[in-house]
Amino acid sequence: MTDLPETARTRAFIDGAWVDAEDRAVFDNLNPATGTLLNRIAACSAADVDKAVKAARNAFEKGVWSGLEPKERKKVLLKFAALVEANAAELALLDSIDAGKPLWDCENLDLPDVVNNIRWYAEAIDKVFGKISPTGDANLGLIVREPVGVVAMVLPWNFPAGTLSWKIGPALAAGNSIVVKPAELASLSTLRIAELAFEAGVPAGVFNVVPGYGHIAGKALGLHPDVDVLTFTGSTEIGRQFLRYSADSNLKKVILECGGKSPQIVMGDVGDRLEQIAENLAGAAFWNMGQNCTCGSRILAQSSIKDAFLEALVKTAAQWQVGQPTDRSTKLGPLIEASALKRVLDSVETAKAEGAKIVVGGQQALKETGGWFVEATIVDQVTAGMAIARDEIFGPVVAILTFDTEEEAVRLANDTAYGLAATVFSNDINVAVRMARKVQAGTVAVNGYGEGDISTPFGGYKTSGFGGYDKGVEAFDQYTQLKTIWVSLS
């Protein structure tokens, strides 16, 4: 088992300094691959959160970051991106060990994206601006963008560094101060990235990190009267709690990216592409152990090709072997915690009890390691009313449903409380675009699972999203506020 890098940090980062939590409180950080203790991390209290928010507010009001010219912030953020790139191997290892993510994915997908995301928003700093309204000669209407102030960020554990970069990029570029609460299950890369930001020249108090439990540190951020905006990625249940915290405090703006049950529609006209599509959708279902909000956990296959497609999917699923996350040949690492293992295995048993058929997998793997591993699992003969077709499982489990007509496919795709992402496969572009317009999801990919790139906004419909979008220039909307300045020239 690979050890953590020596640079792994475990204390809170507040006002440019490493500090213990109040009363030196800590929580155990367990290794998902072994179930054993990795280290102990500061468990921040409401008092610690208050210190961080005060530091962020003080930095904002002093203008040490918010008052810089955009080109000066750009220089610092570009240096920040370069430092992240220089330390990418270390950060990838932190996420792999801490969250059980396959190291190859962290090195080749996650960290290159983190670097690109920070650079992209650094370059966007001087390309997003206000405007002048059309008026008569007697007036001048200026519509300007200003940073909102203090932004709280409550992160998920499935893409610790990646999701962080989606949020800190536009928030820092706009001139805000931030307080980040990483997931207690995967805090290490966030703490190290904050240190690199400080090294790059982001001033003390501008980038603060308060690790700890969601029901304590996260709640304190949600209720804090001096937080202007809170952005959260995680479950719909917790997202609702943050809306309540906002209502009970200062009506801070809340941005939510929550769960998903993303349909993957395979039309019967795809011809000889079934093996290619099966390989693509195995990745959509099993990548990151299915612990992904856009996970392609529902495959809707047209009845004319369903049996052939299922045969191809079973064949490609065999390539998704379970292994230790730090082994670069591993494609499926462990689930994040013991309760996740139980939830996934229970969902498979429920599917069997409701009449579905387990075609592949469905069992715990590598029990001897003490880790929380599950085999890649395919469940057939699923109907729309079954729990496995409706609930977000967050594991490497994919359900196969069958439809006859285009209209039925759209109805099944939309028969969910979620609306984050979807994919449509068809050789007829007219069919594909027509269905993409009808499917209720924030991102609909055509002929290949995907979430777009940093230039495309990412968010959801229905209970998958609320209040704004990550990625794209649209992300600036949630970290800036518009002000009208009306000048009388008469």
C-alpha positions as CSV (number, residue, x, y, z in Angstrom):
1,M,0.0,0.0,0.0
2,T,1.4,3.4,-1.0
3,D,1.9,5.9,1.8
4,L,0.6,9.4,1.8
5,P,3.0,12.1,0.6
6,E,4.8,14.0,3.3
7,T,3.1,17.2,2.2
8,A,-0.4,15.9,3.3
9,R,-1.9,18.5,5.5
10,T,-4.4,17.8,8.3
11,R,-5.0,21.2,10.0
12,A,-7.4,24.0,9.0
13,F,-6.1,26.7,6.8
14,I,-7.4,30.1,8.0
15,D,-6.0,33.6,7.2
16,G,-2.9,32.2,5.6
17,A,-1.9,29.9,8.5
18,W,-2.3,26.2,9.6
19,V,-4.4,26.1,12.7
20,D,-5.9,23.4,14.9
21,A,-9.6,23.2,15.3
22,E,-11.2,24.4,18.5
23,D,-10.2,22.2,21.4
24,R,-7.9,20.4,19.0
25,A,-10.9,18.3,17.8
26,V,-10.1,15.8,15.0
27,F,-11.9,13.1,13.1
28,D,-10.6,9.8,11.7
29,N,-9.8,9.7,8.0
30,L,-10.1,6.1,6.8
31,N,-8.5,4.4,3.7
32,P,-11.3,3.1,1.5
33,A,-9.0,0.4,0.1
34,T,-8.2,-1.1,3.5
35,G,-10.7,0.3,6.0
36,T,-7.8,1.3,8.2
37,L,-6.8,4.7,9.6
38,L,-5.0,7.1,7.2
39,N,-4.7,10.1,9.5
40,R,-6.7,12.4,11.7
41,I,-7.9,15.7,10.4
42,A,-9.0,18.9,12.1
43,A,-12.8,18.8,12.9
44,C,-13.8,22.5,12.7
45,S,-16.5,23.8,14.8
46,A,-18.9,26.7,14.3
47,A,-16.3,28.9,16.1
48,D,-13.6,27.9,13.6
49,V,-16.0,28.6,10.7
50,D,-16.6,32.0,12.2
51,K,-12.9,32.8,12.3
52,A,-12.5,31.7,8.7
53,V,-15.5,33.8,7.5
54,K,-14.2,36.9,9.4
55,A,-10.8,36.4,7.8
56,A,-12.4,36.2,4.4
57,R,-14.5,39.3,5.0
58,N,-11.6,41.3,6.3
59,A,-9.5,40.4,3.3
60,F,-12.4,41.3,1.0
61,E,-13.0,44.7,2.7
62,K,-9.3,45.6,2.7
63,G,-9.2,44.9,-1.1
64,V,-6.0,42.9,-1.0
65,W,-7.6,40.6,-3.7
66,S,-10.9,42.2,-4.6
67,G,-9.2,45.5,-5.2
68,L,-6.5,44.3,-7.5
69,E,-6.7,45.1,-11.2
70,P,-8.0,42.1,-13.1
71,K,-4.6,41.6,-14.9
72,E,-2.9,41.3,-11.5
73,R,-5.3,38.6,-10.3
74,K,-4.7,36.9,-13.6
75,K,-1.0,36.8,-13.0
76,V,-1.4,35.2,-9.6
77,L,-4.0,32.6,-10.8
78,L,-1.7,31.6,-13.7
79,K,1.1,31.1,-11.3
80,F,-1.3,29.1,-9.1
81,A,-2.2,26.9,-12.0
82,A,1.5,26.4,-12.8
83,L,2.2,25.3,-9.2
84,V,-0.7,22.9,-9.3
85,E,0.7,21.4,-12.5
86,A,4.1,21.1,-10.9
87,N,2.6,19.2,-8.0
88,A,0.1,17.3,-10.0
89,A,1.6,13.8,-9.3
90,E,1.4,14.5,-5.5
91,L,-2.2,15.8,-5.7
92,A,-3.3,12.8,-7.8
93,L,-1.8,10.4,-5.3
94,L,-3.6,12.3,-2.4
95,D,-7.0,11.9,-4.2
96,S,-6.3,8.3,-5.1
97,I,-5.4,7.2,-1.6
98,D,-7.9,9.5,0.2
99,A,-11.0,8.8,-2.0
100,G,-10.0,5.4,-3.4
101,K,-10.0,6.8,-6.9
102,P,-7.9,4.9,-9.5
103,L,-4.5,6.6,-9.7
104,W,-4.5,6.5,-13.5
105,D,-7.7,8.5,-13.6
106,C,-6.4,11.1,-11.1
107,E,-3.1,11.5,-13.1
108,N,-4.5,11.6,-16.6
109,L,-8.0,13.0,-16.2
110,D,-8.7,14.8,-12.9
111,L,-5.5,16.8,-12.4
112,P,-5.0,18.0,-16.0
113,D,-8.6,19.3,-15.8
114,V,-7.8,21.1,-12.5
115,V,-4.9,22.9,-14.1
116,N,-6.8,23.7,-17.2
117,N,-9.8,25.0,-15.2
118,I,-7.8,27.4,-13.1
119,R,-6.0,28.7,-16.2
120,W,-9.2,29.1,-18.2
121,Y,-10.8,31.3,-15.5
122,A,-7.6,33.2,-15.1
123,E,-7.8,34.0,-18.8
124,A,-11.5,34.9,-18.6
125,I,-10.9,37.5,-15.9
126,D,-10.7,40.4,-18.4
127,K,-13.2,39.0,-20.8
128,V,-16.4,39.1,-18.7
129,F,-17.6,42.6,-18.0
130,G,-20.6,44.9,-17.7
131,K,-22.3,47.1,-20.3
132,I,-23.9,50.5,-20.9
133,S,-27.6,50.7,-21.3
134,P,-29.2,52.6,-24.3
135,T,-30.4,55.9,-23.0
136,G,-31.1,59.5,-24.2
137,D,-28.5,62.2,-24.0
138,A,-29.6,63.2,-20.5
139,N,-28.6,60.0,-18.8
140,L,-25.9,57.4,-18.7
141,G,-26.8,53.9,-17.5
142,L,-23.9,51.7,-16.4
143,I,-24.5,48.0,-15.6
144,V,-21.4,46.8,-13.7
145,R,-20.4,43.5,-12.3
146,E,-19.0,43.3,-8.7
147,P,-17.7,40.4,-6.7
148,V,-20.3,39.2,-4.2
149,G,-17.9,39.1,-1.2
150,V,-17.5,35.9,0.8
151,V,-18.3,32.7,-1.0
152,A,-18.7,29.4,1.0
153,M,-18.0,26.1,-0.9
154,V,-19.1,22.8,0.4
155,L,-17.5,20.0,-1.7
156,P,-18.2,16.4,-2.5
157,W,-15.8,13.5,-2.0
158,N,-16.0,11.9,-5.5
159,F,-14.0,14.5,-7.4
160,P,-12.2,16.4,-4.6
161,A,-9.7,18.4,-6.7
162,G,-11.8,18.6,-9.8
163,T,-15.0,20.0,-8.3
164,L,-12.9,22.4,-6.2
165,S,-11.4,23.8,-9.4
166,W,-14.8,24.4,-10.9
167,K,-15.7,26.6,-8.0
168,I,-12.6,28.4,-7.0
169,G,-11.7,29.3,-10.6
170,P,-14.5,31.8,-11.2
171,A,-15.0,32.8,-7.6
172,L,-11.3,33.9,-7.2
173,A,-11.2,35.3,-10.7
174,A,-14.1,37.6,-9.9
175,G,-12.3,38.9,-6.8
176,N,-14.1,37.1,-4.0
177,S,-12.8,35.6,-0.8
178,I,-13.7,32.0,-0.2
179,V,-14.2,29.5,2.7
180,V,-14.1,25.9,1.6
181,K,-15.5,23.0,3.5
182,P,-14.1,19.8,1.9
183,A,-15.9,16.5,2.3
184,E,-14.8,14.9,5.5
185,L,-14.2,11.7,3.5
186,A,-11.7,13.4,1.2
187,S,-10.1,16.6,2.5
188,L,-6.4,16.2,1.7
189,S,-6.1,17.6,-1.9
190,T,-8.2,20.7,-1.0
191,L,-5.9,21.5,1.9
192,R,-2.8,21.1,-0.2
193,I,-4.3,23.2,-3.1
194,A,-5.0,26.0,-0.7
195,E,-1.4,26.0,0.4
196,L,-0.3,26.2,-3.3
197,A,-2.7,29.1,-3.9
198,F,-1.1,31.0,-0.9
199,E,2.4,30.2,-2.3
200,A,1.3,31.6,-5.7
201,G,0.4,34.9,-4.1
202,V,-3.3,34.6,-3.2
203,P,-3.3,36.8,-0.1
204,A,-4.0,35.6,3.5
205,G,-7.7,35.4,4.2
206,V,-8.7,35.0,0.6
207,F,-8.6,31.2,0.4
208,N,-9.6,29.5,3.7
209,V,-10.3,25.8,4.3
210,V,-12.3,24.4,7.3
211,P,-12.3,20.6,7.2
212,G,-14.9,18.9,9.4
213,Y,-18.3,17.3,9.5
214,G,-21.1,18.5,7.3
215,H,-23.6,18.7,10.1
216,I,-21.3,21.0,12.1
217,A,-18.9,23.0,9.8
218,G,-21.1,22.8,6.7
219,K,-24.2,23.8,8.7
220,A,-22.3,26.7,10.3
221,L,-21.4,28.0,6.8
222,G,-25.0,27.6,5.7
223,L,-26.3,29.6,8.7
224,H,-23.5,32.2,8.8
225,P,-24.9,35.7,8.4
226,D,-21.7,37.0,6.7
227,V,-21.6,34.5,3.9
228,D,-22.9,36.0,0.7
229,V,-23.1,33.0,-1.5
230,L,-22.9,29.2,-0.8
231,T,-22.3,26.7,-3.5
232,F,-22.8,23.0,-2.8
233,T,-22.3,19.8,-4.7
234,G,-23.7,16.7,-3.2
235,S,-27.0,14.9,-2.4
236,T,-30.4,16.5,-3.0
237,E,-31.3,15.8,0.6
238,I,-28.4,18.0,1.9
239,G,-29.1,20.5,-0.8
240,R,-32.5,21.1,0.6
241,Q,-31.0,21.7,4.1
242,F,-28.8,24.5,2.7
243,L,-31.9,26.2,1.3
244,R,-33.4,26.0,4.8
245,Y,-30.2,27.4,6.3
246,S,-30.4,30.3,3.9
247,A,-34.0,31.0,4.7
248,D,-33.2,30.9,8.5
249,S,-30.2,33.3,8.2
250,N,-29.5,36.1,5.7
251,L,-31.1,34.7,2.6
252,K,-27.7,34.1,1.1
253,K,-27.7,32.9,-2.5
254,V,-27.5,29.1,-2.7
255,I,-26.2,27.2,-5.8
256,L,-26.9,23.5,-5.8
257,E,-25.6,20.7,-8.0
258,C,-27.2,17.5,-6.6
259,G,-27.9,14.0,-7.6
260,G,-28.8,12.3,-10.9
261,K,-30.2,9.2,-12.5
262,S,-29.0,9.8,-16.0
263,P,-30.7,7.9,-18.9
264,Q,-28.6,6.6,-21.7
265,I,-30.9,6.0,-24.7
266,V,-29.8,3.6,-27.4
267,M,-32.0,3.7,-30.5
268,G,-32.4,0.7,-32.8
269,D,-30.8,2.5,-35.8
270,V,-27.3,2.5,-34.5
271,G,-26.3,-0.3,-36.8
272,D,-22.9,-1.9,-36.3
273,R,-21.9,0.5,-33.5
274,L,-23.3,-1.7,-30.7
275,E,-19.9,-2.8,-29.4
276,Q,-18.5,0.8,-29.5
277,I,-21.6,2.1,-27.7
278,A,-21.4,-0.7,-25.1
279,E,-17.8,0.2,-24.3
280,N,-18.8,3.9,-24.0
281,L,-21.7,3.1,-21.7
282,A,-19.7,0.7,-19.5
283,G,-17.4,3.7,-18.9
284,A,-20.4,5.9,-18.2
285,A,-21.7,3.4,-15.6
286,F,-18.6,2.2,-13.9
287,W,-16.1,5.1,-14.2
288,N,-15.1,6.3,-10.7
289,M,-16.9,3.2,-9.4
290,G,-20.3,4.8,-10.4
291,Q,-19.7,7.5,-7.8
292,N,-20.6,10.3,-10.2
293,C,-23.7,12.5,-10.4
294,T,-23.9,12.0,-14.1
295,C,-23.3,8.3,-13.9
296,G,-25.0,6.5,-16.8
297,S,-26.9,4.2,-14.4
298,R,-30.0,3.7,-16.6
299,I,-29.6,2.3,-20.1
300,L,-32.7,2.5,-22.2
301,A,-32.3,0.1,-25.1
302,Q,-34.8,-0.2,-28.0
303,S,-36.3,-3.7,-28.1
304,S,-35.0,-4.4,-31.6
305,I,-31.3,-4.3,-30.5
306,K,-31.6,-4.8,-26.8
307,D,-30.4,-8.5,-26.6
308,A,-27.4,-7.8,-28.9
309,F,-26.5,-4.7,-27.0
310,L,-26.7,-6.5,-23.6
311,E,-24.4,-9.2,-25.0
312,A,-21.8,-6.5,-26.0
313,L,-22.2,-4.7,-22.6
314,V,-21.5,-8.0,-20.7
315,K,-18.4,-8.6,-22.8
316,T,-16.9,-5.1,-22.1
317,A,-17.9,-5.1,-18.4
318,A,-15.4,-7.9,-18.0
319,Q,-12.6,-5.4,-18.6
320,W,-13.7,-3.4,-15.5
321,Q,-11.6,-5.4,-12.9
322,V,-11.4,-4.4,-9.3
323,G,-8.0,-3.6,-7.8
324,Q,-6.0,-1.3,-5.5
325,P,-6.5,2.3,-6.5
326,T,-2.8,3.1,-6.5
327,D,-2.2,0.3,-9.1
328,R,-2.3,2.2,-12.4
329,S,-3.9,-0.8,-14.1
330,T,-6.9,-0.7,-11.8
331,K,-10.2,0.5,-13.3
332,L,-12.5,-0.1,-10.3
333,G,-11.2,1.0,-6.9
334,P,-13.2,0.8,-3.7
335,L,-16.3,2.7,-2.7
336,I,-15.8,5.6,-0.4
337,E,-17.0,4.1,2.9
338,A,-18.6,1.0,4.5
339,S,-22.1,2.5,4.4
340,A,-21.7,3.0,0.6
341,L,-20.8,-0.7,0.2
342,K,-23.9,-1.7,2.2
343,R,-26.2,0.7,0.2
344,V,-25.0,-0.6,-3.2
345,L,-25.3,-4.3,-2.2
346,D,-28.7,-3.7,-0.7
347,S,-29.9,-2.1,-3.9
348,V,-28.9,-5.2,-5.8
349,E,-30.7,-7.4,-3.4
350,T,-33.8,-5.2,-3.7
351,A,-33.7,-5.4,-7.5
352,K,-33.6,-9.2,-7.3
353,A,-36.6,-9.2,-4.9
354,E,-38.5,-6.9,-7.3
355,G,-38.0,-9.3,-10.2
356,A,-34.9,-8.0,-12.0
357,K,-32.1,-10.3,-13.1
358,I,-28.4,-9.8,-12.1
359,V,-26.5,-10.6,-15.3
360,V,-23.0,-9.6,-14.1
361,G,-21.5,-8.9,-10.7
362,G,-23.5,-7.8,-7.7
363,Q,-21.1,-9.0,-5.1
364,Q,-18.5,-7.5,-2.8
365,A,-14.9,-8.0,-4.1
366,L,-11.5,-8.3,-2.4
367,K,-13.0,-8.9,1.0
368,E,-9.6,-9.9,2.3
369,T,-8.2,-6.4,2.0
370,G,-10.7,-4.9,4.4
371,G,-11.6,-2.4,1.7
372,W,-15.1,-1.5,0.3
373,F,-14.9,-3.0,-3.2
374,V,-17.9,-4.0,-5.4
375,E,-17.9,-5.8,-8.8
376,A,-19.1,-4.1,-11.9
377,T,-22.8,-5.0,-12.0
378,I,-25.4,-5.2,-14.8
379,V,-29.0,-5.7,-13.9
380,D,-31.5,-6.7,-16.6
381,Q,-35.3,-7.0,-16.9
382,V,-35.7,-3.7,-15.0
383,T,-39.0,-1.8,-15.2
384,A,-39.6,1.8,-14.5
385,G,-41.2,1.3,-11.1
386,M,-38.4,-0.6,-9.6
387,A,-36.2,1.1,-7.0
388,I,-33.0,0.5,-9.1
389,A,-34.6,2.5,-11.9
390,R,-35.4,5.4,-9.7
391,D,-32.9,5.7,-6.9
392,E,-29.4,7.1,-7.2
393,I,-27.3,4.2,-6.1
394,F,-23.8,5.8,-6.5
395,G,-22.0,2.6,-7.2
396,P,-20.9,0.5,-10.2
397,V,-24.4,-0.7,-11.0
398,V,-26.3,-0.2,-14.3
399,A,-30.0,-1.0,-14.9
400,I,-31.2,-2.1,-18.4
401,L,-34.7,-1.0,-19.4
402,T,-36.4,-1.7,-22.8
403,F,-38.6,0.5,-25.0
404,D,-40.3,0.2,-28.3
405,T,-40.9,3.8,-29.6
406,E,-39.1,7.1,-29.5
407,E,-42.0,8.6,-27.5
408,E,-41.7,5.8,-24.9
409,A,-38.0,6.3,-24.6
410,V,-38.5,10.0,-23.8
411,R,-41.2,9.2,-21.3
412,L,-39.0,6.7,-19.5
413,A,-36.0,9.1,-19.6
414,N,-38.0,11.9,-18.0
415,D,-39.7,9.6,-15.5
416,T,-37.4,10.6,-12.6
417,A,-37.1,13.3,-10.0
418,Y,-33.6,14.1,-11.4
419,G,-32.5,15.9,-14.5
420,L,-28.7,16.3,-14.5
421,A,-27.5,14.6,-17.7
422,A,-28.5,12.1,-20.4
423,T,-27.1,10.6,-23.6
424,V,-28.9,9.7,-26.9
425,F,-27.4,7.3,-29.4
426,S,-28.8,7.4,-33.0
427,N,-27.4,7.3,-36.5
428,D,-30.2,9.7,-37.5
429,I,-29.2,13.2,-36.4
430,N,-32.8,14.3,-36.8
431,V,-33.9,11.7,-34.2
432,A,-31.0,12.5,-31.9
433,V,-31.6,16.2,-31.8
434,R,-35.3,15.9,-31.5
435,M,-34.9,13.6,-28.5
436,A,-32.2,15.7,-27.0
437,R,-34.6,18.7,-27.0
438,K,-37.3,16.6,-25.3
439,V,-35.2,15.0,-22.5
440,Q,-35.3,17.1,-19.3
441,A,-31.6,17.3,-18.3
442,G,-29.1,20.1,-18.0
443,T,-26.6,18.3,-20.3
444,V,-27.7,16.0,-23.1
445,A,-24.9,14.3,-25.0
446,V,-25.4,12.8,-28.5
447,N,-23.6,9.7,-29.6
448,G,-21.1,9.6,-26.7
449,Y,-21.4,10.0,-22.9
450,G,-20.0,13.3,-21.8
451,E,-20.4,16.4,-19.6
452,G,-19.0,18.9,-22.1
453,D,-15.8,20.8,-21.1
454,I,-14.9,23.9,-19.1
455,S,-16.5,26.2,-21.7
456,T,-20.0,24.6,-21.3
457,P,-22.2,25.3,-18.2
458,F,-23.0,22.4,-16.0
459,G,-26.1,22.1,-13.9
460,G,-29.4,20.3,-13.6
461,Y,-33.1,20.4,-14.0
462,K,-35.6,19.4,-11.3
463,T,-34.0,18.1,-8.1
464,S,-30.6,17.9,-9.7
465,G,-29.9,21.6,-9.7
466,F,-30.8,25.0,-8.3
467,G,-29.6,28.6,-8.5
468,G,-26.7,28.5,-11.0
469,Y,-24.1,26.6,-13.0
470,D,-20.6,25.4,-12.6
471,K,-18.2,25.8,-15.6
472,G,-18.4,28.2,-18.5
473,V,-18.5,32.0,-18.3
474,E,-22.0,31.4,-16.9
475,A,-20.3,30.5,-13.6
476,F,-19.4,34.1,-13.1
477,D,-23.1,34.9,-12.7
478,Q,-23.2,33.2,-9.3
479,Y,-20.0,34.8,-8.0
480,T,-20.8,38.4,-9.2
481,Q,-23.7,40.7,-8.7
482,L,-25.0,43.3,-11.0
483,K,-25.3,46.9,-10.1
484,T,-26.9,49.7,-12.0
485,I,-25.3,53.1,-11.8
486,W,-27.7,55.7,-13.2
487,V,-26.0,59.0,-14.0
488,S,-28.0,62.2,-14.8
489,L,-26.1,64.3,-17.3
490,S,-28.5,67.2,-17.5
